[in-house]
Amino acid sequence: MRKIGGVNMNTIAHFKGKLTNEKPVERYCSVCESLEKSLKEMKLIRSGKIKAKTWEEFKKELDNEEE
């Protein structure tokens, strides 16, 4: 396949699932919903209603979810 703007079109087709039988990964929420949730959390953190997590706490939480 040819390249457009330095991007191999075969790669784009693969990610869109057009060259494979893979089903595209469905998002659990839209980008807009995710952004709205994040902004609401930031408002709660800034108002002091919830505590912000440190990087170490976040990493531990991710490790616990994987197990």
C-alpha positions in Angstrom: 0.0 0.0 0.0 1.1 3.6 -0.5 2.0 6.1 2.2 0.0 9.3 2.8 1.7 12.0 4.9 4.3 9.5 6.1 1.7 7.1 7.4 1.5 3.6 5.9 -2.1 3.1 4.8 -1.8 -0.6 5.6 -1.3 0.3 9.2 -4.4 2.6 9.2 -6.5 -0.2 7.6 -5.2 -2.6 10.2 -6.3 -0.4 13.1 -9.7 0.1 11.5 -10.0 -3.7 11.1 -10.6 -3.5 7.4 -7.8 -5.9 6.5 -8.4 -8.4 9.3 -11.3 -10.2 10.8 -10.7 -8.5 14.1 -13.6 -6.6 15.6 -12.8 -3.0 16.6 -12.5 -2.5 20.3 -15.6 -0.9 21.8 -15.1 1.9 24.2 -16.9 1.7 27.5 -17.8 5.4 27.2 -17.3 8.2 24.6 -14.4 10.6 24.8 -16.9 13.3 25.7 -18.3 11.3 28.6 -14.7 10.5 29.8 -13.7 14.2 29.7 -16.9 15.3 31.6 -16.2 12.7 34.3 -12.6 13.9 34.6 -13.6 17.5 34.9 -16.2 16.6 37.6 -13.5 14.8 39.6 -11.2 17.8 39.3 -13.9 20.1 40.7 -14.4 17.7 43.7 -10.6 17.5 44.3 -10.2 21.3 44.2 -13.2 21.8 46.5 -11.6 19.3 48.9 -14.5 16.8 48.8 -12.2 14.0 47.6 -8.5 13.4 48.1 -6.2 13.4 45.1 -4.2 10.2 44.6 -0.5 10.3 44.5 1.4 8.5 41.6 2.4 5.7 44.0 -1.2 5.1 45.1 -2.4 5.1 41.5 0.3 2.5 40.5 -0.7 0.3 43.5 -4.3 0.4 42.5 -3.5 -0.6 38.9 -1.4 -3.5 40.2 -4.2 -4.7 42.4 -6.7 -4.6 39.4 -4.4 -6.7 37.3 -4.3 -9.5 40.0 
